[in-house]
Amino acid sequence: MASLLGEEVFETRRQAPAPSKDFCQLLVTRREVIFRWWKISLRNKFCESRPGEIKESWEDFLDDSSLHIQIAIVFGAKVLEHVLSLCRGNYDFLERLPVPLLLYIISFLELEDIARLSQVSRRFEMVCNSNALWENIVENLCDTITPEMKELAQEIGWKQFFFTNRLQLQLQLRRRRQK
């Protein structure tokens, strides 16, 4: 499972809270936590300041409460908790699975479960509403799909095609033939 982890495990950027204009980045790699900041100021005394960086191993980061405070101030408590969780070895591998494998797994779920899964994250919303998933579901549940039906489904979207009742589909197909 560790092979599913890329070199960069997590990354976020944000402007520090007001009145600061500093730009900050938090990067978690397989081995380190890196906190970077760039001083943004028009004042002469800060014009010469260089960007800063703190690099720590996961073990050292877990013990560095002052860095925890800095991260919580800039990025918020939820991001800090997520990074601490990563450093403790708690990964969300489901979130990192390749899309084709996710599509295959999701295609076995009940429709209600797919609807709930689409609310978990933006990534799952995209996958659960994708044409590829709904095409797979339609092909698995329908006995025959004519080329004409496929064209209509690609035009209106496979999910919409799935949830449209048969009478409406027949009407739409008839209209397409007349054009």
C-alpha positions in Angstrom: 0.0 0.0 0.0 2.9 2.4 0.6 3.5 2.4 -3.1 0.2 4.4 -3.5 1.9 7.3 -1.6 3.7 9.8 -3.9 6.7 11.7 -2.8 4.5 14.6 -1.8 1.8 13.3 0.7 0.1 16.6 1.4 0.6 20.2 0.3 -1.3 23.5 1.0 -0.6 27.2 0.7 -2.2 30.2 2.3 -1.7 33.8 3.2 -1.0 34.3 6.9 -3.8 35.9 8.9 -4.2 39.7 8.9 -2.5 42.0 9.4 0.3 39.9 7.9 0.6 39.6 4.1 3.1 36.8 4.4 2.7 33.8 2.1 3.1 30.3 3.6 3.4 26.8 2.3 3.1 23.5 4.2 4.4 20.4 2.5 4.5 16.9 3.8 6.7 14.4 2.0 7.2 10.7 2.7 9.9 11.6 5.3 9.6 15.3 6.2 7.3 18.2 7.1 8.4 21.4 5.4 7.0 24.8 6.5 8.0 27.7 4.2 7.2 31.4 4.4 7.8 34.5 2.3 7.7 37.9 3.9 5.5 40.3 1.9 5.9 43.9 3.0 6.5 47.4 1.6 8.4 48.5 4.7 12.1 49.1 4.1 13.2 47.0 7.1 11.6 43.8 5.5 12.7 44.4 1.9 15.9 42.4 2.4 14.3 39.6 4.3 14.7 36.2 2.6 12.2 33.4 2.5 12.3 31.0 5.5 12.0 27.3 5.8 11.7 24.7 8.6 12.3 21.1 7.6 11.7 18.4 10.2 11.4 14.6 10.1 8.0 13.3 11.0 9.3 12.2 14.4 10.7 15.6 15.2 7.6 17.3 13.9 5.4 15.3 16.3 7.4 16.8 19.2 7.7 20.4 18.0 4.8 22.2 19.7 6.0 25.6 18.6 5.7 24.6 14.9 2.3 23.1 15.6 1.1 26.5 16.9 2.5 28.3 13.8 0.7 25.8 11.5 -2.5 26.1 13.5 -2.4 29.9 13.3 -1.8 30.0 9.5 -3.6 26.9 8.2 -6.1 26.1 11.0 -6.6 23.3 13.5 -8.0 20.8 11.0 -4.9 21.0 8.7 -2.7 20.6 11.8 -4.6 17.5 12.9 -4.4 16.1 9.4 -0.7 16.6 9.2 -0.2 15.1 12.7 -2.3 12.1 11.6 -0.2 11.6 8.5 3.0 11.8 10.6 1.6 9.1 12.9 1.1 6.9 9.8 -2.7 7.3 9.4 -3.2 7.6 5.6 -6.4 7.6 3.7 -5.5 5.2 0.9 -9.0 5.1 -0.5 -8.6 8.8 -1.4 -5.3 7.9 -3.3 -6.6 5.0 -5.4 -6.4 5.5 -9.2 -9.7 6.6 -10.8 -10.2 3.4 -12.9 -9.9 1.2 -9.8 -12.3 3.5 -7.9 -14.8 3.3 -10.8 -14.6 -0.5 -10.7 -15.2 -0.6 -6.9 -18.0 2.0 -6.9 -19.8 0.2 -9.7 -20.6 -2.5 -7.1 -22.3 -0.1 -4.7 -26.0 0.5 -4.3 -27.3 3.8 -5.7 -27.9 5.2 -2.3 -24.3 4.4 -1.3 -23.0 6.1 -4.4 -25.1 9.2 -3.5 -23.6 9.2 0.0 -20.1 8.6 -1.3 -20.3 11.6 -3.6 -20.7 13.8 -0.5 -17.4 12.7 1.0 -15.0 14.9 -0.9 -14.7 16.8 -4.2 -12.7 13.9 -5.7 -15.5 11.4 -4.9 -18.1 13.8 -6.1 -16.3 14.0 -9.4 -15.9 10.2 -9.7 -19.5 9.4 -8.5 -21.0 11.8 -11.1 -18.7 10.8 -13.9 -20.0 9.6 -17.3 -17.6 6.6 -17.1 -19.2 5.3 -13.9 -22.8 5.8 -15.0 -22.1 4.2 -18.4 -20.7 1.2 -16.6 -23.8 1.1 -14.3 -26.2 1.4 -17.3 -24.4 -1.3 -19.3 -24.5 -3.7 -16.3 -28.2 -3.1 -15.6 -29.7 -2.9 -19.0 -30.2 -5.8 -21.3 -29.7 -4.1 -24.6 -28.3 -0.7 -25.5 -28.6 0.3 -29.1 -26.1 2.6 -30.8 -28.9 5.2 -30.9 -29.4 5.0 -27.2 -25.6 5.3 -26.6 -25.6 8.5 -28.7 -28.4 10.0 -26.6 -26.7 9.0 -23.4 -23.5 10.7 -24.5 -25.4 13.8 -25.4 -27.4 14.1 -22.2 -25.0 12.3 -19.9 -25.1 8.7 -18.7 -26.4 9.6 -15.2 -29.3 11.6 -16.7 -29.9 8.8 -19.1 -30.1 6.3 -16.2 -32.6 8.3 -14.2 -34.8 9.3 -17.1 -37.9 7.0 -17.3 -38.5 4.8 -20.3 -41.3 6.8 -21.8 -39.3 10.0 -21.8 -36.3 8.2 -23.3 -38.6 6.8 -26.1 -39.9 10.3 -26.7 -36.4 11.7 -26.9 -35.2 8.9 -29.2 -38.3 9.5 -31.5 -37.5 13.2 -31.6 -33.8 12.5 -32.6 -35.0 10.2 -35.4 -37.2 13.0 -36.8 -34.4 15.5 -37.0 
